[in-house]
Amino acid sequence: MVQFGKWLRRQIDQSLPEWQDQFLRYKELKRCVKALSGVCPPLPAEEAEFVAEVDAETEKINAFFLDQEEEFIIRHRELQNDIKRALDRRAAGAAVPVTPAQHDAEVAAIRREIVNFHGVMVLLLNYSSINYIGLAKILKKYDKRTGAMLRLPVMETVLQQPFFKTETVSQLVRECEAMMEAVFPEAPEGQAAAAALAVAEAEQSIFRNTVAALLTMQDVRKGSSTRGSHSLPPLNLPDSDWLRSFEPPFPIPTR
């Protein structure tokens, strides 16, 4: 069984290079736990220091997530405008001096932009899942070493954080997939997102990282008999078998 720290490192490496310093500093927090005296109940000063470290990491994750979310909202609006302009020019026909080749090139550029946008948003949702799991894991280690019950109250707070809720980004992903259907009219119903990702395979380096992120989120969020109030919701992916043909899943380590 791969240790969680190694699994986390793999997930970080599969993210965007400019994001990698924004993930939970799990290794450093693990060192903090190992350095604890291990007395039960934990020393007040030790617990206060550990909680401060966790709070600082949570604030960092939230700030990064909200910055990305704001950029996504702006980018989504711009893409909608680009699609509308392209469709309007196509409908205008001869009234607009655009050749079929120029129109096709414009649509192809928009398709690539949508695919890339969708991929980056998927990576951010995966970023949310990975950091949530990391927080839960490190708090479990703290409780095991000290005999404390810190995990429950801290995770209750995490459940209210923007980086966990992800409603806005999740909605943008769904709307982006609707855009894909608009610019992939030849795709069978329900397969538009898969078709869009297929275009990215040859044209964008983000493709395989996006596939890996989708598979990770599916494995993290799939239903199980141990689901509880702190579980991430299930994730329904388009054409899951198609995705798995590109990348093997990496199960979440239990230790």
ZADO-1210 file (C-alpha; in nm, 4 decimals, padded with zeros to 6 digits):
<atoms>
<atom x="00.0000" y="00.0000" z="00.0000" code="MET" pos="1"/>
<atom x="00.1376" y="00.3390" z="-00.1003" code="VAL" pos="2"/>
<atom x="00.1646" y="00.5810" z="00.1906" code="GLN" pos="3"/>
<atom x="-00.0594" y="00.8850" z="00.1806" code="PHE" pos="4"/>
<atom x="00.2328" y="01.1280" z="00.1656" code="GLY" pos="5"/>
<atom x="00.3631" y="00.9648" z="-00.1543" code="LYS" pos="6"/>
<atom x="00.0140" y="00.9568" z="-00.3044" code="TRP" pos="7"/>
<atom x="-00.0260" y="01.3259" z="-00.2232" code="LEU" pos="8"/>
<atom x="00.3088" y="01.4059" z="-00.3840" code="ARG" pos="9"/>
<atom x="00.1929" y="01.2325" z="-00.7023" code="ARG" pos="10"/>
<atom x="-00.1284" y="01.4346" z="-00.7044" code="GLN" pos="11"/>
<atom x="00.0626" y="01.7590" z="-00.6593" code="ILE" pos="12"/>
<atom x="00.3041" y="01.6681" z="-00.9393" code="ASP" pos="13"/>
<atom x="00.0060" y="01.6092" z="-01.1699" code="GLN" pos="14"/>
<atom x="-00.1272" y="01.9563" z="-01.1021" code="SER" pos="15"/>
<atom x="-00.0173" y="02.2801" z="-01.2664" code="LEU" pos="16"/>
<atom x="00.3407" y="02.3835" z="-01.1779" code="PRO" pos="17"/>
<atom x="00.2305" y="02.7261" z="-01.0570" code="GLU" pos="18"/>
<atom x="-00.0173" y="02.5647" z="-00.8178" code="TRP" pos="19"/>
<atom x="00.2163" y="02.3252" z="-00.6429" code="GLN" pos="20"/>
<atom x="00.3119" y="02.5552" z="-00.3551" code="ASP" pos="21"/>
<atom x="-00.0569" y="02.6119" z="-00.2789" code="GLN" pos="22"/>
<atom x="-00.1352" y="02.2594" z="-00.1599" code="PHE" pos="23"/>
<atom x="-00.1515" y="02.1523" z="00.2037" code="LEU" pos="24"/>
<atom x="00.1965" y="02.1224" z="00.3551" code="ARG" pos="25"/>
<atom x="00.1193" y="01.7709" z="00.4719" code="TYR" pos="26"/>
<atom x="00.4802" y="01.6634" z="00.5198" code="LYS" pos="27"/>
<atom x="00.5530" y="01.9607" z="00.7461" code="GLU" pos="28"/>
<atom x="00.2351" y="01.9054" z="00.9483" code="LEU" pos="29"/>
<atom x="00.3264" y="01.5398" z="00.9860" code="LYS" pos="30"/>
<atom x="00.6617" y="01.6450" z="01.1295" code="ARG" pos="31"/>
<atom x="00.4755" y="01.8663" z="01.3794" code="CYS" pos="32"/>
<atom x="00.2660" y="01.5681" z="01.4901" code="VAL" pos="33"/>
<atom x="00.5736" y="01.3471" z="01.5317" code="LYS" pos="34"/>
<atom x="00.7378" y="01.6186" z="01.7423" code="ALA" pos="35"/>
<atom x="00.4496" y="01.6247" z="01.9930" code="LEU" pos="36"/>
<atom x="00.5132" y="01.4888" z="02.3407" code="SER" pos="37"/>
<atom x="00.2276" y="01.2416" z="02.2972" code="GLY" pos="38"/>
<atom x="00.0821" y="01.3032" z="02.6434" code="VAL" pos="39"/>
<atom x="-00.2913" y="01.2606" z="02.6918" code="CYS" pos="40"/>
<atom x="-00.4551" y="01.5067" z="02.7108" code="PRO" pos="41"/>
<atom x="-00.2201" y="01.7089" z="02.4854" code="PRO" pos="42"/>
<atom x="-00.0323" y="02.0037" z="02.6319" code="LEU" pos="43"/>
<atom x="-00.2327" y="02.3263" z="02.5721" code="PRO" pos="44"/>
<atom x="00.0644" y="02.5025" z="02.4135" code="ALA" pos="45"/>
<atom x="00.1302" y="02.2130" z="02.1750" code="GLU" pos="46"/>
<atom x="-00.2332" y="02.1932" z="02.0695" code="GLU" pos="47"/>
<atom x="-00.2550" y="02.5707" z="02.0186" code="ALA" pos="48"/>
<atom x="00.0556" y="02.5651" z="01.8000" code="GLU" pos="49"/>
<atom x="-00.0749" y="02.2745" z="01.5914" code="PHE" pos="50"/>
<atom x="-00.4180" y="02.4338" z="01.5464" code="VAL" pos="51"/>
<atom x="-00.2521" y="02.7588" z="01.4386" code="ALA" pos="52"/>
<atom x="-00.0554" y="02.5687" z="01.1728" code="GLU" pos="53"/>
<atom x="-00.3704" y="02.3968" z="01.0457" code="VAL" pos="54"/>
<atom x="-00.5614" y="02.7269" z="01.0417" code="ASP" pos="55"/>
<atom x="-00.2830" y="02.8949" z="00.8442" code="ALA" pos="56"/>
<atom x="-00.2862" y="02.6159" z="00.5868" code="GLU" pos="57"/>
<atom x="-00.6659" y="02.6321" z="00.5583" code="THR" pos="58"/>
<atom x="-00.6535" y="03.0082" z="00.5036" code="GLU" pos="59"/>
<atom x="-00.3883" y="02.9648" z="00.2338" code="LYS" pos="60"/>
<atom x="-00.5966" y="02.7011" z="00.0539" code="ILE" pos="61"/>
<atom x="-00.9103" y="02.9144" z="00.0761" code="ASN" pos="62"/>
<atom x="-00.7374" y="03.2257" z="-00.0534" code="ALA" pos="63"/>
<atom x="-00.5942" y="03.0409" z="-00.3518" code="PHE" pos="64"/>
<atom x="-00.9245" y="02.8698" z="-00.4303" code="PHE" pos="65"/>
<atom x="-01.1189" y="03.1973" z="-00.4194" code="LEU" pos="66"/>
<atom x="-00.8633" y="03.3720" z="-00.6416" code="ASP" pos="67"/>
<atom x="-00.8963" y="03.0965" z="-00.9006" code="GLN" pos="68"/>
<atom x="-01.2747" y="03.0983" z="-00.8728" code="GLU" pos="69"/>
<atom x="-01.2848" y="03.4727" z="-00.9433" code="GLU" pos="70"/>
<atom x="-01.0641" y="03.4268" z="-01.2500" code="GLU" pos="71"/>
<atom x="-01.2884" y="03.1439" z="-01.3714" code="PHE" pos="72"/>
<atom x="-01.6006" y="03.3601" z="-01.3482" code="ILE" pos="73"/>
<atom x="-01.4365" y="03.6261" z="-01.5672" code="ILE" pos="74"/>
<atom x="-01.3001" y="03.3700" z="-01.8123" code="ARG" pos="75"/>
<atom x="-01.6375" y="03.1951" z="-01.8394" code="HIS" pos="76"/>
<atom x="-01.8077" y="03.5233" z="-01.9310" code="ARG" pos="77"/>
<atom x="-01.5432" y="03.5932" z="-02.1952" code="GLU" pos="78"/>
<atom x="-01.5883" y="03.2473" z="-02.3479" code="LEU" pos="79"/>
<atom x="-01.9643" y="03.2956" z="-02.3647" code="GLN" pos="80"/>
<atom x="-01.9106" y="03.6212" z="-02.5519" code="ASN" pos="81"/>
<atom x="-01.6614" y="03.4557" z="-02.7904" code="ASP" pos="82"/>
<atom x="-01.9083" y="03.1780" z="-02.8726" code="ILE" pos="83"/>
<atom x="-02.1929" y="03.4245" z="-02.9263" code="LYS" pos="84"/>
<atom x="-01.9823" y="03.6351" z="-03.1631" code="ARG" pos="85"/>
<atom x="-01.8769" y="03.3281" z="-03.3624" code="ALA" pos="86"/>
<atom x="-02.2335" y="03.2001" z="-03.3898" code="LEU" pos="87"/>
<atom x="-02.3644" y="03.5448" z="-03.4832" code="ASP" pos="88"/>
<atom x="-02.1075" y="03.5787" z="-03.7602" code="ARG" pos="89"/>
<atom x="-02.1962" y="03.2351" z="-03.8909" code="ARG" pos="90"/>
<atom x="-02.5681" y="03.3183" z="-03.8902" code="ALA" pos="91"/>
<atom x="-02.5027" y="03.6504" z="-04.0662" code="ALA" pos="92"/>
<atom x="-02.3429" y="03.4636" z="-04.3571" code="GLY" pos="93"/>
<atom x="-02.2499" y="03.6836" z="-04.6496" code="ALA" pos="94"/>
<atom x="-02.3233" y="04.0003" z="-04.4544" code="ALA" pos="95"/>
<atom x="-02.0015" y="03.9433" z="-04.2596" code="VAL" pos="96"/>
<atom x="-01.6698" y="03.9253" z="-04.4497" code="PRO" pos="97"/>
<atom x="-01.5516" y="03.5964" z="-04.2943" code="VAL" pos="98"/>
<atom x="-01.4530" y="03.2998" z="-04.5091" code="THR" pos="99"/>
<atom x="-01.5519" y="02.9425" z="-04.4101" code="PRO" pos="100"/>
<atom x="-01.1871" y="02.8678" z="-04.3374" code="ALA" pos="101"/>
<atom x="-01.1632" y="03.1694" z="-04.1076" code="GLN" pos="102"/>
<atom x="-01.4809" y="03.0686" z="-03.9296" code="HIS" pos="103"/>
<atom x="-01.3562" y="02.7108" z="-03.8842" code="ASP" pos="104"/>
<atom x="-01.0277" y="02.8379" z="-03.7440" code="ALA" pos="105"/>
<atom x="-01.2121" y="03.0653" z="-03.5028" code="GLU" pos="106"/>
<atom x="-01.4362" y="02.7823" z="-03.3824" code="VAL" pos="107"/>
<atom x="-01.1364" y="02.5496" z="-03.3437" code="ALA" pos="108"/>
<atom x="-00.9610" y="02.8105" z="-03.1285" code="ALA" pos="109"/>
<atom x="-01.2716" y="02.8485" z="-02.9124" code="ILE" pos="110"/>
<atom x="-01.2953" y="02.4704" z="-02.8751" code="ARG" pos="111"/>
<atom x="-00.9365" y="02.4508" z="-02.7553" code="ARG" pos="112"/>
<atom x="-00.9994" y="02.7340" z="-02.5108" code="GLU" pos="113"/>
<atom x="-01.3104" y="02.5629" z="-02.3714" code="ILE" pos="114"/>
<atom x="-01.1287" y="02.2317" z="-02.3320" code="VAL" pos="115"/>
<atom x="-00.8404" y="02.3988" z="-02.1532" code="ASN" pos="116"/>
<atom x="-01.0771" y="02.5968" z="-01.9311" code="PHE" pos="117"/>
<atom x="-01.2722" y="02.2825" z="-01.8423" code="HIS" pos="118"/>
<atom x="-00.9486" y="02.1011" z="-01.7608" code="GLY" pos="119"/>
<atom x="-00.8194" y="02.3732" z="-01.5296" code="VAL" pos="120"/>
<atom x="-01.1512" y="02.3885" z="-01.3435" code="MET" pos="121"/>
<atom x="-01.1449" y="02.0089" z="-01.2994" code="VAL" pos="122"/>
<atom x="-00.7945" y="02.0401" z="-01.1574" code="LEU" pos="123"/>
<atom x="-00.9218" y="02.2988" z="-00.9082" code="LEU" pos="124"/>
<atom x="-01.2023" y="02.0673" z="-00.7955" code="LEU" pos="125"/>
<atom x="-00.9400" y="01.7966" z="-00.7531" code="ASN" pos="126"/>
<atom x="-00.7279" y="02.0465" z="-00.5574" code="TYR" pos="127"/>
<atom x="-01.0238" y="02.0901" z="-00.3222" code="SER" pos="128"/>
<atom x="-01.0680" y="01.7153" z="-00.2732" code="SER" pos="129"/>
<atom x="-00.6975" y="01.6485" z="-00.2172" code="ILE" pos="130"/>
<atom x="-00.6592" y="01.9219" z="00.0442" code="ASN" pos="131"/>
<atom x="-00.9743" y="01.8114" z="00.2250" code="TYR" pos="132"/>
<atom x="-00.8421" y="01.4554" z="00.2455" code="ILE" pos="133"/>
<atom x="-00.5020" y="01.5800" z="00.3612" code="GLY" pos="134"/>
<atom x="-00.6556" y="01.7822" z="00.6433" code="LEU" pos="135"/>
<atom x="-00.8649" y="01.4872" z="00.7559" code="ALA" pos="136"/>
<atom x="-00.5586" y="01.2578" z="00.7491" code="LYS" pos="137"/>
<atom x="-00.3312" y="01.4867" z="00.9486" code="ILE" pos="138"/>
<atom x="-00.5984" y="01.5560" z="01.2109" code="LEU" pos="139"/>
<atom x="-00.6536" y="01.1817" z="01.2481" code="LYS" pos="140"/>
<atom x="-00.2798" y="01.1390" z="01.3094" code="LYS" pos="141"/>
<atom x="-00.2892" y="01.4163" z="01.5694" code="TYR" pos="142"/>
<atom x="-00.5800" y="01.2566" z="01.7547" code="ASP" pos="143"/>
<atom x="-00.4136" y="00.9148" z="01.7460" code="LYS" pos="144"/>
<atom x="-00.0896" y="01.0498" z="01.8936" code="ARG" pos="145"/>
<atom x="-00.2450" y="01.2711" z="02.1631" code="THR" pos="146"/>
<atom x="-00.5731" y="01.0960" z="02.2402" code="GLY" pos="147"/>
<atom x="-00.7490" y="01.4242" z="02.1656" code="ALA" pos="148"/>
<atom x="-01.0728" y="01.4687" z="01.9705" code="MET" pos="149"/>
<atom x="-00.9594" y="01.7577" z="01.7514" code="LEU" pos="150"/>
<atom x="-01.0552" y="01.6142" z="01.4147" code="ARG" pos="151"/>
<atom x="-01.4330" y="01.6418" z="01.4534" code="LEU" pos="152"/>
<atom x="-01.4596" y="02.0133" z="01.5463" code="PRO" pos="153"/>
<atom x="-01.1937" y="02.1211" z="01.2961" code="VAL" pos="154"/>
<atom x="-01.3514" y="01.9263" z="01.0092" code="MET" pos="155"/>
<atom x="-01.6916" y="02.0707" z="01.0972" code="GLU" pos="156"/>
<atom x="-01.5347" y="02.4129" z="01.0352" code="THR" pos="157"/>
<atom x="-01.3705" y="02.2947" z="00.7118" code="VAL" pos="158"/>
<atom x="-01.7102" y="02.1851" z="00.5796" code="LEU" pos="159"/>
<atom x="-01.8130" y="02.5522" z="00.5777" code="GLN" pos="160"/>
<atom x="-01.5057" y="02.6744" z="00.3901" code="GLN" pos="161"/>
<atom x="-01.5337" y="02.7948" z="00.0273" code="PRO" pos="162"/>
<atom x="-01.2665" y="02.5523" z="-00.0926" code="PHE" pos="163"/>
<atom x="-01.4786" y="02.2591" z="00.0299" code="PHE" pos="164"/>
<atom x="-01.8179" y="02.3760" z="-00.0902" code="LYS" pos="165"/>
<atom x="-01.7120" y="02.4448" z="-00.4534" code="THR" pos="166"/>
<atom x="-02.0703" y="02.5212" z="-00.5714" code="GLU" pos="167"/>
<atom x="-01.9650" y="02.8044" z="-00.8023" code="THR" pos="168"/>
<atom x="-01.6816" y="02.6138" z="-00.9712" code="VAL" pos="169"/>
<atom x="-01.8942" y="02.3001" z="-01.0028" code="SER" pos="170"/>
<atom x="-02.1662" y="02.5058" z="-01.1731" code="GLN" pos="171"/>
<atom x="-01.9096" y="02.6594" z="-01.4065" code="LEU" pos="172"/>
<atom x="-01.7882" y="02.3099" z="-01.4997" code="VAL" pos="173"/>
<atom x="-02.1438" y="02.2072" z="-01.5891" code="ARG" pos="174"/>
<atom x="-02.1934" y="02.5237" z="-01.7944" code="GLU" pos="175"/>
<atom x="-01.8605" y="02.4660" z="-01.9654" code="CYS" pos="176"/>
<atom x="-01.9738" y="02.1169" z="-02.0623" code="GLU" pos="177"/>
<atom x="-02.2883" y="02.2749" z="-02.2098" code="ALA" pos="178"/>
<atom x="-02.0585" y="02.4997" z="-02.4125" code="MET" pos="179"/>
<atom x="-01.8774" y="02.1903" z="-02.5342" code="MET" pos="180"/>
<atom x="-02.2055" y="02.0531" z="-02.6659" code="GLU" pos="181"/>
<atom x="-02.2587" y="02.3797" z="-02.8541" code="ALA" pos="182"/>
<atom x="-01.9227" y="02.3570" z="-03.0289" code="VAL" pos="183"/>
<atom x="-01.9182" y="01.9770" z="-03.0666" code="PHE" pos="184"/>
<atom x="-02.2535" y="01.9238" z="-03.2405" code="PRO" pos="185"/>
<atom x="-02.1329" y="01.5979" z="-03.3914" code="GLU" pos="186"/>
<atom x="-02.0750" y="01.4394" z="-03.0496" code="ALA" pos="187"/>
<atom x="-02.3335" y="01.1810" z="-02.9338" code="PRO" pos="188"/>
<atom x="-02.5600" y="01.2918" z="-02.6516" code="GLU" pos="189"/>
<atom x="-02.3922" y="01.2622" z="-02.3139" code="GLY" pos="190"/>
<atom x="-02.0434" y="01.2290" z="-02.4673" code="GLN" pos="191"/>
<atom x="-01.9660" y="01.5962" z="-02.5313" code="ALA" pos="192"/>
<atom x="-01.7197" y="01.6324" z="-02.2445" code="ALA" pos="193"/>
<atom x="-01.5347" y="01.3193" z="-02.3495" code="ALA" pos="194"/>
<atom x="-01.5168" y="01.4418" z="-02.7086" code="ALA" pos="195"/>
<atom x="-01.3809" y="01.7756" z="-02.5953" code="ALA" pos="196"/>
<atom x="-01.1122" y="01.6094" z="-02.3879" code="LEU" pos="197"/>
<atom x="-01.0188" y="01.3959" z="-02.6868" code="ALA" pos="198"/>
<atom x="-00.9332" y="01.7120" z="-02.8836" code="VAL" pos="199"/>
<atom x="-00.6990" y="01.8103" z="-02.6015" code="ALA" pos="200"/>
<atom x="-00.4963" y="01.4880" z="-02.6207" code="GLU" pos="201"/>
<atom x="-00.2971" y="01.6040" z="-02.9200" code="ALA" pos="202"/>
<atom x="-00.3120" y="01.9772" z="-02.8576" code="GLU" pos="203"/>
<atom x="-00.2762" y="02.0438" z="-02.4846" code="GLN" pos="204"/>
<atom x="-00.0426" y="01.9155" z="-02.2176" code="SER" pos="205"/>
<atom x="-00.3117" y="01.9505" z="-01.9519" code="ILE" pos="206"/>
<atom x="-00.5058" y="01.6558" z="-02.0957" code="PHE" pos="207"/>
<atom x="-00.3580" y="01.3653" z="-01.9015" code="ARG" pos="208"/>
<atom x="-00.3449" y="01.5657" z="-01.5788" code="ASN" pos="209"/>
<atom x="-00.7154" y="01.6389" z="-01.6224" code="THR" pos="210"/>
<atom x="-00.7959" y="01.2731" z="-01.6821" code="VAL" pos="211"/>
<atom x="-00.5955" y="01.1754" z="-01.3735" code="ALA" pos="212"/>
<atom x="-00.7785" y="01.4399" z="-01.1699" code="ALA" pos="213"/>
<atom x="-01.1195" y="01.3196" z="-01.2888" code="LEU" pos="214"/>
<atom x="-01.0363" y="00.9611" z="-01.1974" code="LEU" pos="215"/>
<atom x="-00.9007" y="01.0644" z="-00.8589" code="THR" pos="216"/>
<atom x="-01.2163" y="01.2608" z="-00.7819" code="MET" pos="217"/>
<atom x="-01.4315" y="00.9667" z="-00.8879" code="GLN" pos="218"/>
<atom x="-01.2403" y="00.7317" z="-00.6580" code="ASP" pos="219"/>
<atom x="-01.2435" y="00.9824" z="-00.3717" code="VAL" pos="220"/>
<atom x="-01.6124" y="01.0658" z="-00.4022" code="ARG" pos="221"/>
<atom x="-01.7647" y="00.7302" z="-00.4933" code="LYS" pos="222"/>
<atom x="-02.0320" y="00.6037" z="-00.2559" code="GLY" pos="223"/>
<atom x="-01.9451" y="00.3444" z="00.0077" code="SER" pos="224"/>
<atom x="-02.0921" y="00.1850" z="00.3171" code="SER" pos="225"/>
<atom x="-01.8679" y="00.4044" z="00.5324" code="THR" pos="226"/>
<atom x="-01.9975" y="00.7350" z="00.3989" code="ARG" pos="227"/>
<atom x="-02.0882" y="00.9912" z="00.6624" code="GLY" pos="228"/>
<atom x="-02.1539" y="01.3609" z="00.7137" code="SER" pos="229"/>
<atom x="-01.7886" y="01.4436" z="00.6383" code="HIS" pos="230"/>
<atom x="-01.7742" y="01.2476" z="00.3130" code="SER" pos="231"/>
<atom x="-01.7298" y="01.4185" z="-00.0204" code="LEU" pos="232"/>
<atom x="-02.0343" y="01.3781" z="-00.2463" code="PRO" pos="233"/>
<atom x="-02.0274" y="01.1205" z="-00.5291" code="PRO" pos="234"/>
<atom x="-01.9073" y="01.2415" z="-00.8666" code="LEU" pos="235"/>
<atom x="-02.0703" y="01.1346" z="-01.1936" code="ASN" pos="236"/>
<atom x="-01.8258" y="01.1500" z="-01.4838" code="LEU" pos="237"/>
<atom x="-01.9069" y="01.1421" z="-01.8539" code="PRO" pos="238"/>
<atom x="-01.7890" y="00.8202" z="-02.0195" code="ASP" pos="239"/>
<atom x="-01.5900" y="00.6877" z="-01.7236" code="SER" pos="240"/>
<atom x="-01.4683" y="00.3811" z="-01.9171" code="ASP" pos="241"/>
<atom x="-01.3267" y="00.6096" z="-02.1846" code="TRP" pos="242"/>
<atom x="-01.1377" y="00.8069" z="-01.9193" code="LEU" pos="243"/>
<atom x="-00.9955" y="00.4939" z="-01.7581" code="ARG" pos="244"/>
<atom x="-00.8552" y="00.3790" z="-02.0908" code="SER" pos="245"/>
<atom x="-00.6036" y="00.6637" z="-02.0654" code="PHE" pos="246"/>
<atom x="-00.4909" y="00.6563" z="-01.7038" code="GLU" pos="247"/>
<atom x="-00.4889" y="00.3907" z="-01.4291" code="PRO" pos="248"/>
<atom x="-00.6605" y="00.4935" z="-01.1043" code="PRO" pos="249"/>
<atom x="-00.4515" y="00.5586" z="-00.7930" code="PHE" pos="250"/>
<atom x="-00.6595" y="00.4523" z="-00.4892" code="PRO" pos="251"/>
<atom x="-00.6462" y="00.6729" z="-00.1805" code="ILE" pos="252"/>
<atom x="-00.4041" y="00.5157" z="00.0714" code="PRO" pos="253"/>
<atom x="-00.5493" y="00.4184" z="00.4075" code="THR" pos="254"/>
<atom x="-00.2350" y="00.5068" z="00.6009" code="ARG" pos="255"/>
</atoms>
